[in-house]
Amino acid sequence: MGIQIAALVIFVGVFVVASLRKVHIGVLMFAAAAGVGIWMAGMTIEKVVAGFPVGILVLLVGVTYFFAIAQANGTIDRIIGLAISKVGDRAFFLPLAFFALTAGISAMGSPLAGLVMAPIGMPLAKKYKIDRMLMGIAMGSGLSAGAFAPTSLFGIVTYGTARAAGIGLDPLVLFTVALGANLLLVAAAYVLFGGFKLLNTRTADGFGNLPRFSTSRPNPSHPFERDGNAARSQRVVAHGVQVLGEPGAAAPAAEKMNRNQIITVLCMAGLVLTVSVMALLGGNPDIGILCFAFASVLTLCDPHSGKTAVSKIDWSTVLLVGGIITFVGVLQTMGAVALLGKAAAGAGTPLLAALVICAIGGLVSAFASTTGMLAALVPLALPLVASGDIAGWAVIAALGVCSSIVDVSPFSTVGATFVATVDEDERPRITRLLTRWGLSMVVVGPLMLVGALVIPASL
């Protein structure tokens, strides 16, 4: 037992050291996995490396490459511009529109890509007298919901890890759970932050004056933001969205999509349709391979965008997830994961253990990488469902969503971005409220998800 506990201590220690030193967790995890596996578990290097999640690598690379092409040829920016210009003129629907837009962008592989809407949504909320908390929670919830789509990072890590362990978690079920939970949170935000008072409020000038994409904002670099926001601003304005600060100026007529953009939209629709039909027919679609197939069509039609997109493949996340899961594989071989399962079982009923691990996932994720938490906690939660007393798919889905809905905390990248995109005099209030909201999700999330999923599924 001593060697298993030592390995778990090293596992946690790597997280702590990487966070304090601000280095890539995946690099340290992979090196630590090799050291623990060889010197403490007596494993060969081949067996350690065999734990690297090749299937998840294919998913992540395929998805981020496909949608990076869509970003490189301007399709994603065109869709954003058209969607905003067609929303309408009622302030009540603005947060809902930004929820949908953020969810759609987040579903395209990288959840943080949804942050591209923050510099638009926050100034727009102020312009139309919408509480910035309502807008922030709407965008944060949209980011969380879209992140669990079958084509996005959190979904890939969650259902990919569950399936590798023999738990039948349907990707569409996981996405539906995340979407439903986050819509409930948006409804709560409408009640708490004056959303329903906007029902009869019509904007004075429709959506003629919209803020441009910020050319310098604190958003982190990720696959869909590396080309610079100035170019993005110019494209969105050209698509018919007028720039804030130019009152009375006539928006230029929206140009038609070019050939490559039309083909990209058709491929995106084809991907969604193929995955949905195969899932309904009881198949098990490999989304990564499908993305490579559709990406091949796009790169043949537009070789320049295909070449540009290669540099936007999210290799950093591949390394992050790969390093953590490789270490978890070593822990499983050593019996450390089973040891945790026994400890959890001894702590009380399986339902109580599920509540505790969901709360832990939420609490840690509020301050650290959600992707890292999912990659680490999903495998470590597997012993909870080994007895069959509770439904495995429900526990894993609840754990995933609980680890994500806390991301509006100002201590995380998402919440910090929302704080940074409001006026300076508003930041103390937004920071205070986002802190309360994010930390309350540590309790609300497990109670809501375990109550709605785990208990009914276990009856």
N, C-alpha and C positions, 0 to 999 in steps of 0.2 A: 504493500500500500504506500510505503514511503516514496518509492520512485515515481508512482503515479501522481502523488501530491506535488512532488518537486517539479514534474513536467507541467502541471497545471499552473504552478507559481511562475514558472518561466514564461508560459503562454501569456498570462496576465501582465507579467513584467515587461514583455516586449511591447504591449500596447502602451504601457505607461511611459517607457523610455522613448518610444517613437513619438508620442504626443509631446513630451517635454522637450525633446530635441528637434521636433518638427521635421522629422525625416519620414521617408516612405515606409509605411508599415509592412507592405508586401515584401520589400527587400529584406528587412530584418526577420520577418516571419519565415521566409524561405531558408535563410541561412540557419536560423534557430531550429527549424524543422529537421534539417540535415544533421545538425549537431546532436539534438536530443534523440533522433531516430537511430543514429549510428552508435553513439557513445552510451546512451542510457537504455535504449530498447534493443540493442543488438541487431538492428535492421541493416540490410544492404542499401547502398545508395540507390540501386535500381528500384527497390521496393518503396523507398521514400519518395522518389520522383514519380512513381506510378500513382501516387495519391493526387498528383496535379490534375485539376478538373478540365480535361481536354474538351468535353462536351460544352461546358460553360464558356470556355475560351472561344469555341466556334460560334456560339450564340452571340457573345459580346462583339467579336470582330465583325461578324456578318451584319449585325444590326447597325452598329455605329458606322460601318462603311457605306451601307445602303443609304442611310439618312444623311450622311455627310455629303454624298453626291447631291441629294436633294437640296441641301443648304448651299453647296458650291455653285449650282446652276441657278440659284435665285428662287427656286420653287417655294421654299419654306417662307421666305420673306414676302413673296407675292401672296401666299395664302393668308399670312398675318394681316397684311395691308387690306386685302379684300374683306376679310372677316370684320375688322374694326370699322371699316367704312359702311358696312351693311347692318350694323347692330341695331340702329334706330336712334331715337332721340329721347328715350325715357331713362332717367338716371337710375331708376330701380334696377334695370337690367344690366347696368354696367358691370357690377361685381360678378354677376353670373356669366357674362360674356368673357370676362377675363379668367374666370374659373375654367371655362371650356377651352379657351385659347391656351392657357398655361398647361392644362391637362393634355391637350393635343401635342404640344411641343415636347412636353416631358415624356410622352409615350414614344417619342422617336429615338429612344436609345439612352439618352443622357438626362436624368432628372434635373440636373442643374441648368440644363439648357432652357428650362422654363423661366429662369430668372431674367431672361431677356425682356420679359414683359414688365418687370418691376419699375424701370425708369419711365415707362409709359403709364402704367396703372396708377401709381401714387400721385404724380402731378395732375393726372386727369381726375382723380377722386377729389383733390382739393379744388379744382376748377369748378366742379359740379356739386360741391358741398356734401360729399360723401365721406363718412368717417374713414380715416386712413386705416384704422384697425379692421374695419369690414373688408376693405379692398385687400389688405395684406393677408388676412385669413382666407379670403376667397382665392387669391393666387397661390398661397401656400398649400391650401387643400387641393387645388387643382394640380399642383406639382406632385403632391403625394399620391393622388389618385392615378394620374398618368404614369407615374413611376412603376406601378404594378401591372401595367399592360403587358401582354405576352412579348412585346417587342422592346421593353425598357428594362433598365438595369435591375431595379429592386425585384421586379417580377421574375427576371431570368435567374437571379441568385436564389430567390426563395423557392420557386417551383423546381428549378434545376437541382438544387441540393436535396429537396424533399424526394424527388423522383429517384435520385441516385441512391437514396436510402430505402427505396421501395415503398414510399408513401405516395399514394395516388392523388396528388394535388393538381386539379385541373387548372391550367393557366387562366381560362376565362372565368372560372369560379373565383379565383384569387383576385382578378381585376374587378369583378362585380362586387366583391366584399369591400375592397378598397374604395371603389367609387361610391357605394352606398354609405359607408362610414364617413367619408369626407363630405358628401352632400348633407348629411345630418349636421356636421360641424358648421358648414356654411349657413344652414338654416338657423342654427343657434346664434351665429354671429349676426345674422339679420335681426334677430330679436334683441340681442344685447347692445348692438351698436347702431340702432336707428334705421335699419334698412327698410322696414315697412313704412316708415314715414316718407319714403321717396316714391311711393306708389303713384301719387298724383303730381309728382314733380317732373315737368318736362324741361329739358335743357333749352336755354334761350336761343341758341343758334344751331341746334342739332349737333352733329359731330364735324362741323366745318373746321374747327381749330383743334387739332390734336398735337400733343407734344411729340417732338422727334425722339428717336433713339439717342440716348446720351452718348456723346463721343468720348467721355471719360467717366467711368463709374467703377465702383469697387467690386463688381462681380468677378468671380474667379474665372480663370481661363479654363475652357472646356472645349470639346470638339467642335461645337457649332458657333463659337465666338472668336475664333483665332484670326479671322480675316479683318477684324477691325469694325467698329461700330459706325464709323463715318460712311463707309460704303453701304452699310445696311440702311442708314438713314436716307441716303440719296435714293436707294431703290424703293423704300417704302413711300417716300414723298412722291416719287415718280408714278407710283401706282394709284395715286389719287388721294392720299392722306395729307391734308394741309398741316403745316408746321405751326406750333404754338408760338405766339409772338409776332405773327404776321396777320393780324386781323384784317378781314375784308379782302384778302388776296384770294383769287379764284384758284381752286385746286385744278391741276392739269387733268386732262382726260386720261382715264386709266388705259394703259396699253394692253393689248391682248397678250396672252401667254404665248411664248415662242414654242417651236416644235419640241425642243428638249423638255421644257417645263410641262407641256401637255403629256408627253410620254411618261414623265416622272409621276404626275398625278395618277395616270392610269396604272402604273406599276404599284404605287402606294395602295390604290383601291384593290388591285389584284392581290396584293399581299394580305390585306385584311380579309378579303373574300375567301381566299384559299385557306387561311388559317381557320376561319369561322366554319366553313363548309366541312373541312376535314374533322374538326372537333365535333361538330354535330353528327357526323357519320360514324363517330366512335374511333376515329383515327388518332394518331399521335404525331402531329406535324412537327417537323424539325424546323423551327423558325429561322435558325441560323443559316441552314442550307438554302431555304427559300429566299432569304435576304441576299445571299450570294448569287442566286439564280437571277433575281430581278436586278441586282446591281450589275451583273454582267451585261444585261440588255442596255442599261443606262450608260455604262462605260463604253460600249460599242457605238452607241449613238452620239456620245459626247466624250471622246477620249480625254480632253483637257480636264473636265470636271472629275472624271474617274481618277486621273493621276493626282489631282489636288486633294481628293478625298482620302487617299492612302495615308497622308500625314495626319489626318484627323481621326483615324482609328484610335479608340480609347485604350491604348496599351497600358496606361497607368492603372486603370481599373482592372484590367486583365491580371496585371501583376499583383495588385492588392488582393483581389479575390483568390487568385491562384496561390499566393503565399499563405494566406490564412487557412484555406481549405486543406492545403498540403500538411500544415502543422496539425490541423484537426484530425487528418487521416493517421498521423503518427500517434496522437492521443488515443484514437480508437484502437489501434493495434496494441498499444500498451495496456488497454483496459481502463484508462483514465476517464473516458466518457461514461462507461458503465458504472464506474465508481460514483460519478456525479448523479447518475440516475438513481442509484441506491440511496444516496443522500437526500435527493429530492423526494423519493418515496417515503423516506423516514420522517420527512418534515410535516407530513399530514396527508390529506386526501390528494388525489391527482388534480382535482380542480383547484385546490389551494396552491399546489405547486405550479399549475399553469398560470394562475394569477400572479404569482411571485416572479416567474421568469419573464412574463410580459411586462411587468412593472420595471424589472431590471433592464430589459431591452429599451424601454422608453426613457428611463432615467439616464442611462449611459449615452444613448443616442442624442439626447438633448445637448450634450457637450462634445460629442465625438462623431466620427464618421458613421453614418447610418449604414452604408455599404459594408463597412468592416464589422459592425454589430450583426448584421444579417448573416454574413459569411461565417461568423463565429458562433452565434447563438442558435441558428437553425440546426446545425449538426448536434450541438450540445443539448438541444431540447429533445432529441430523438428518444433517449431513454425514458422520457415521461410517457411516451405513447407505446412503449414496447409491451406493456402488460395488456394492452387492448381495452383498458377501462375507459379511456377517452379517445375521441376520434383524432387521428394524427393530422389529417388535412386541416381540421378546424383549429388545432393548436398552432400549427405552423402559419396558417393564414392570419390568426389573431396576433401572433408574435411579430410577424412582418409589418402589419399595419400599425400596431402599437409603437414600433420602433421608428415609424415614419411620421406620424401625426404630431410628434413633438418638435419637428424641425423648424417650426416658426419661432422657437425660442431664440432670443437675440444672441445666445451663446453659440449658435450654429451658423453655418454659411447662409442659409435661407433667411433666417430672422435678421441677421446682421445686415444683409442686403436691403431688406425692407426698411430697417432703421436708417440706413445711409441714404435712401432715396426719398426721404421726407425732409421738409424744411428743418433747419437747425433748432428752431424754437419748439418744434413738435417732438424732437427725438427723445427727451426725457419721458414724456407721457407714453409714446409708442414702445420705448424700451421697457418701461414698467409694466404695461399691459401685456406685451408679448411674453414677458417673463412669467407673469401670472398664468396666461393662457397655456404656454408651453409646459410649465410644470404641472398645471392641473391635468393636462393630458396624460401624465404619468399615472394618475389615478383613474381618470375618466375612461381612458383608452382600454385598459385591461377589464374594467367592470363592464363596459359596453360590448367589447368584442368577445370576451369569454362568456358573458351572459347571453349574447345573441347567437354565438356559433358553437362554442364548446359544450355548453350545457344541453341545448336541444339535440346536437349531433350525438351526444353520449347516452341519451335516454333510450 
